[in-house]
Amino acid sequence: MNGTVKVLCYKSKTLSNGEHPLMLCVCKDNKRKYQSLGISVKAEHWDFKSNRPNDKCPNRERIIILINERVNEIQRIALDKQIAGRDFTASTLIESAKPSATAKKTVGEYYLAYIENLKKENRIRYAGMYEISYNSFLKFNKHLDIPFSDVDVGWLKRYEAWGKGQNLSVSTISTRIRHLRAVFNLALLEHAIKSDCYPFHIYKVSKLNQTTAKRALSKDDIRRIMEYEGKSPMERLAIDIFTFSYLCAGINFIDMAKLKHSNIQEHQLVYHREKTKKLIIVPLQERAMQIVEKYNSGKSAFVFPILSNFHRSEIQIANRLHKVLAKINRHLKEIGEKLNLPIPLTTYVARHSFATVLKRAGVSTSIISESLGHSSERITQVYLDSFDKEQINDALKSLL
């Protein structure tokens, strides 16, 4: 477009709540034009080098989606004008991109826009999860060409009852309603809906999670799993994946599959969570290091034989992870049945068991919950981040 378009945190202006407005800045022919995005953030929640909300920003993902939408809109309009051979200025681009005051997006339109932005962020796996939720609401309501005001507490309770009638687990229903809440939060952030139209002030998704069955095992059961001798390479990989997750602060399968040997530094596991982007540092115990060495053929950069150089695009990676996770969980389930475990065995049980064993070892529930099935993994990670290094090392010694 022979110019630049970006979003800036206007630090020179401070609002009454201590936040600074986010401004769309279009620059062309050395002339700048600004337009407010209608949202604001605190200075400590903004990365002024990259002009993006930082990891501490409470509405980070929704703000990024809004930024991407506005920037993409400006770039699309500029490209259309170039193709048509029409000249334009920064001011005319801003004017052309102004949202119509009468345009009101439906729940379905917002939902699909949310999914599209996840794909643009290369968050293919999460986009797929939101598509599943979207289709579930579509099946329940026949269509989503409805205003946000139609989705009230009664509507959510009817969906909850419908989901149970479809034999959906409480955990699945909770996840799908949380996805819908994220779409509501985006609409609220864009001032497309009013606060009194927001049903989640009254309808608490956390109440669903309270009824979710426990997924944690005792330390004795964990030992039995770790001592089980797999009958095939896939069974042995499943046991190693479970063991490594349990010993490494409940690292989930996606993060584990993407680990590279460069993430092993001075007997510590150092990586960024895929979902929260937070830096995690976990001391590696001897058994965990043995697993790392077991799969170290010297031919692959990856720690585990799940991904390879063949898997390059986000879609290829997402498909591969989905396929392998299904196989591993199937083998874990069979192993759990052979060992007569009290609950179905999956990779996620390792994460729950990690939290439960730490709690029973004396770690305060204000730091880490008994179950990791609460509203978000980000909250769980905040709890883990609040450990000091000595406390983590002492607590991890209680895992075996």
Disulfide bonds with the S-S distance in Angstrom:
none
